[in-house]
Amino acid sequence: MKVCLINTYDLGHQPFGIASPARWLEDAGADVTCLDLAVECIDEEAVKSSGLIAIYLPMHTATMLAIEILPKIKNLNSYAHLAFYGLYASINKDFLHSLGGKSIISGEFEGSLVKLYKELLGNTVVDNLAFASLKRQKFRKPNRSDLPNLNLYAKLINSKAQSITVGYTESTRGCKHVCRHCPIVPVYNGRFFVVRPDVVMDDIRQQVKAGAKHITFGDPDFFNGPGHALRILETFHEEFPKLTYDVTIKVEHLLSHREKLFLLAETGCLFITTAVEEVDDEVLSKLEKNHTRVDFVEVVKATHASGINLSPTFIPFHPWTTLIGFVELLSTISELNLIENVASVQLGIRLLIPEGSRILDLKENNQFLGDFDEKKLSYRWKSADPRVEELQSKIYEAIQLGVSKGLSRREIFEHVWILAHNACEKSVPELPRDLTGGIHIPAMSEPWYCCAEPTDAQLAGI
């Protein structure tokens, strides 16, 4: 039986979540076709001829884009068993069932997809199945041979503003933390699973052979298992001393393992993405981030001392946002000389509250929470101050316009800075000068859309 694995969006990366199950299914005898609609057109013949079509949903944007393309897929093949898998599959299981999804799989999904394939091959009736597997499994080297060329994906823009081909892998899945707003928590509930170092290295080797000069480790938190991570890095740097990489690490872990930052710098780490979210300690406490504003400041100092660039991410618009609080966030970014480090999209992100979110457990949510919006797959919420809602809309539009015009991060930040102060009816202070000396802060060419709705351009592209 033919199987078609479909990805719609994975932050500009060649998806591990397609390549990994492709290997497992092929080992089980399946004839697998991988489609990445983020960078290629749909292969109509592959869809028409498949008995199992499985769509990968690693994040909110991917899910929204999958819903957009689903009518075309069903029109091409209404007889195939339609499955959804990945982090956002079980979170949205009822809605996905209503769209025709017969199997909804999340957690450690490779083994579950193989089981589904074998049941279909044996003519077993499988309907309205939904589960999240948290069984430890023995990972295998992903098969990336059927995916588009790495050159079609997001690039690293290095300190010389050069575009570098990037590979992507994962050394762990899940997370041992339970931050209240995080979409990983409803599925993994504080658990994480490691990918064997030999599998990680095999995956890196095949991508280096395909042209990768930089590797993104896509773990939700690279230091969930610091010993495991450092063993991989030592092998990685010994084998590929000229390659660079980036990782994602919590503020909390960057502080508790600050002595390891120098090893990261020595082994080629260019930047660390860290989910700061806010600089208001009361809000951070509500989100259960386990760090404070002071901790964030300390992390900025520690990473700067190690020579590693920090790439903070934020959720500036949430039910507790105030006009003054937003200005304070911008001021903190400015005071810490991070204007060029923060992707512009981070300044306008609005909190998403999907099904299963621990935000729903807050006793105060009746003060701001509305009904569930099936079109956006998120609960509606409104700020107590309508001026905040108006500001968020203006800032989002300013960011979209700035990005479309090719403005720099600093130029877009200046627009946001003015809008925020005008909203507070305050005079606009002059921003400090650019201290980068013309050196480009290393960053990915693809903005971070993890907690944002897909843009009109993304929806049009699909």
Buried (B, 14 or more C-beta within 10 A) or exposed (E): BBBBBBBBBBBBBBBBBBBBBBBBBBEBEBEBBBBBBBBBEBBEEBBBBBBBBBBBBBBBBBBBBBBBBBEEBBEBBEEBBBBBBBBBBBBBBEBBBEBEBBBBBBBBBBBBBBBBBBBBBEEEEBEEBBBBBBEEBEBBBBBBEBBBEBEBBBBBBBEEEEEBBBBBBBBBBBBEBBBBBBBBBBBBBEBBBBBBBEBBBBBBBBBBEBEBBBBBBBBBBBBBBBEBBBBBBEBBBEEBEEBBBBBBBBBBBBBEBBEBBBBBBEBBBBBBBBBBBBBBBEBBEBBBBBBBBEBBBBBBEBBBEBEBBBBBBBBBBBBBBBBEBBBBBBBBBBEBBBBBBBBBBBBBBBBBBBBBBBBBEBEEBEEBBEEBEEEEBBBEBEBEEEEBBEBBEBBBEBBBEBBEEEBBBBEBBBBBBEBBBEBBEEEEEEBEEEEBEEEBBBBBEBBBBBBBBBBEEBBEBB
